[in-house]
Amino acid sequence: MHALVRLLLEQRRADARRGWRTAGFVSGYRGSPLGGLDQQLVRDAKLLDAHDIRFVPGVNEELAATAVYGSQLADHLPGPRFEGVFGLWYGKAPGVDRSLDAFKHANWLGTSERGGVLAVVGDDPSAKSSTLPSATEGALAEAFMPVLVPASVGDLLRLGRHGFEMSRFSGAWTGFKLVTDVADSHEIVDVEPVPGPVYPEFAWRGRPWKPTRKPGVDLQGTTALETEVLQGRLQAATAYSAANGLDRIEGAAGDAAVGLVAAGRTYVELREALDRLGLDDEALARRGVRLLRLAMIYPLDADRIREFARGLREIVVVEEKRPFVETQIRDVLYDLAERPAVYGKNGPDGAAWSRRTGAWTPTVS
């Protein structure tokens, strides 16, 4: 929770270093594993106020999402005090379920050039404090958001900054999935400023990319935006991820037969399980095992996936719930003349290879 507050301050300071006068706006609804965030925001109210960051608790999650959408309208108002307002929405998985309509409408109308929105979701894969186990990546994707998954507290600070910048560049809200084992963790981290973002040279439909930014549209304008929302903005987010190296290939760089894929905290648990087996980077390279550490799980970077898959015999995807990443990888590789087999929830014979659906640990990995 400290890191999320720190992220807001770092974003404001980064904008100030660029000579931008921006502000921040936070709204959401409490619930474990993000249950202490509102309390931390209240405790740090004077510090936040000194950096022009305002916290307004939501009556419920969807009203909070609507309020955060309003933060993206600042530069459309007459005589605004700020050049842009970056917004942060927070809530747990049930809050995502009830906020999808607000998410879709707000995301459809986009973000401001010096604003951007991070939708921070507390996911509880093992139902430690929830009535149901949760995984929100499918819902966030259904709201047409790119989805980032931090693996640690330090990763939260790094990817959170990229999340705001990705939102500004693409024009889409950025989903930010925090599982319980990250949200409840403590870590000493390097808080040096994240290097400035790289905005890629990205063209869409033959023109340099510039998302549509309007305070509102009529029915005709809504349908006119559909292709941009479903294709252009997500492709722009992928271009941003690639330009900033958010996804990383590790292990065997050359000859490799097996590829392992995981994201966020699951990747950390996978690496620890391999370490317990004596398989460090050198041993993995020697045995022809290549790893892909995903930071953005939707949409996947097709070029990165094909680069990772080149020469492999099989790919194994480790993820907590449904085959969300696994299915995307199959789609990316489907048309290749030579492609590896892709396994995950099911093995080579089609039978359930792993019935594991809760949070992964090194023991069960």
Disulfide bonds with the S-S distance in Angstrom:
none
